Structure formats: C-alpha cells, structure tokens
Amino acid sequence: MKIPILGRAVDERFLNHRLRSSSTAGIVGALVGVALFEYRFYAKHIWSWDLLAVVGTIVAVKMGMMAWYLITD
C-alpha cells in the first residue's frame, strides 16, 4: 500500500522498519539505563533516582502499551 500524501518513498515496509527500529532503540535505551544504574549503585554506592525513574518509565510505558494492544486488538 502506498501512502498518497508521502509518495513512493514511504510505504508499509518503511513504516514497519520504523516501528521495529523504534522498539529496538527503546529496549536498548532501557538496558543501558539499567546497566548505568547498576554500575553507579554497585561500584560507586550511589542510588540514582533519576536513572531509576527513566528506566521505570520506559518499562511502565512498554507494559502499558502491550496491555492496551492486547485488550483492543
């Protein structure tokens, strides 16, 4: 399916690749946040509330959207 407004450059393959890359980037970002939190906690004995909040937000949004899509699909 071609999207009429955006022309030939954007089709459903492009949208699928964008979806996959965004999901992968979110997961990698969460893993980097967890790794940095654990490094600061175990190596430097610093409790980073900001990193914990960011990782918690990523996990909450991911799980919330998975539940929403499960219920509405």
Contact map, one row per residue, 1 for C-alpha under 8 A:
1110000000110000000000000000000000000000000000000000000000000000000000000
1111001101110000000000000000000000000000000000000000000000000000000000000
1111111101100000000000000000000000000000000000000000000000000000000000000
0111111000000000000000000000000000000000000000000000000000000000000000000
0011111000000000000000000000000000000000000000000000000000000000000000000
0011111111000000000000000000000000000000000000000000000000000000000000000
0111111111000000000000000000000000000000000000000000000000000000000000000
0110011111100000000000000000000000000000000000000000000000000000000000000
0000011111100000000000000000000000000000000000000000000000000000000000000
0110011111111110000000000000000000000000000000000000000000000000000000000
1110000111111110000000000000000000000000000000000000000000000000000000000
1100000001111111000000000000000000000000000000000000000000000000000000000
0000000001111111100000000000000000000000000000000000000000000000000000000
0000000001111111110000000000000000000000000000000000000000000000000000000
0000000001111111111000000000000000000000000000000000000000000000000000000
0000000000011111111100000000000000000000000000000000000000000000000000000
0000000000001111111110000000000000000000000000000000000000000000000000000
0000000000000111111111000000000000000000000000000000000000000000000000000
0000000000000011111111100000000000000000000000000000000000000000000000000
0000000000000001111111110000000000000000000000000000000000000000000000000
0000000000000000111111111000000000000000000000000000000000000000000000000
0000000000000000011111111100000000000000000000000000000000000000000000000
0000000000000000001111111110000000000000000000000000000000000000000000000
0000000000000000000111111111000000000000000000000000000000000000000000000
0000000000000000000011111111100000000000000000000000000000000000000000000
0000000000000000000001111111110000000000000000000000000001000000000000000
0000000000000000000000111111111000000000000000000000000000000000000000000
0000000000000000000000011111111100000000000000000000000000000000000000000
0000000000000000000000001111111110000000000000000000000000000000000000000
0000000000000000000000000111111111000000000000000000001001100000000000000
0000000000000000000000000011111111100000000000000000000000000000000000000
0000000000000000000000000001111111110000000000000000000000000000000000000
0000000000000000000000000000111111111000000000000011011000000000000000000
0000000000000000000000000000011111111100000000000011001000000000000000000
0000000000000000000000000000001111111110000000000000000000000000000000000
0000000000000000000000000000000111111111000000000010000000000000000000000
0000000000000000000000000000000011111111100000110011000000000000000000000
0000000000000000000000000000000001111111111000000000000000000000000000000
0000000000000000000000000000000000111111111100000000000000000000000000000
0000000000000000000000000000000000011111111111110000000000000000000000000
0000000000000000000000000000000000001111111111110000000000000000000000000
0000000000000000000000000000000000000111111111000000000000000000000000000
0000000000000000000000000000000000000111111110000000000000000000000000000
0000000000000000000000000000000000000011111111000000000000000000000000000
0000000000000000000000000000000000000001111111100000000000000000000000000
0000000000000000000000000000000000000001110111110000000000000000000000000
0000000000000000000000000000000000001001100011111000000000000000000000000
0000000000000000000000000000000000001001100001111111000000000000000000000
0000000000000000000000000000000000000000000000111111100000000000000000000
0000000000000000000000000000000000000000000000011111110000000000000000000
0000000000000000000000000000000011011000000000011111111000000000000000000
0000000000000000000000000000000011001000000000011111111100000000000000000
0000000000000000000000000000000000000000000000001111111110000000000000000
0000000000000000000000000000000010000000000000000111111111000000000000000
0000000000000000000000000000010011000000000000000011111111100000000000000
0000000000000000000000000000000000000000000000000001111111110000000000000
0000000000000000000000000000000000000000000000000000111111111000000000000
0000000000000000000000000100010000000000000000000000011111111100000000000
0000000000000000000000000000010000000000000000000000001111111110000000000
0000000000000000000000000000000000000000000000000000000111111111000000000
0000000000000000000000000000000000000000000000000000000011111111100000000
0000000000000000000000000000000000000000000000000000000001111111110000000
0000000000000000000000000000000000000000000000000000000000111111111000000
0000000000000000000000000000000000000000000000000000000000011111111100000
0000000000000000000000000000000000000000000000000000000000001111111110000
0000000000000000000000000000000000000000000000000000000000000111111111000
0000000000000000000000000000000000000000000000000000000000000011111111100
0000000000000000000000000000000000000000000000000000000000000001111111110
0000000000000000000000000000000000000000000000000000000000000000111111111
0000000000000000000000000000000000000000000000000000000000000000011111111
0000000000000000000000000000000000000000000000000000000000000000001111111
0000000000000000000000000000000000000000000000000000000000000000000111111
0000000000000000000000000000000000000000000000000000000000000000000011111
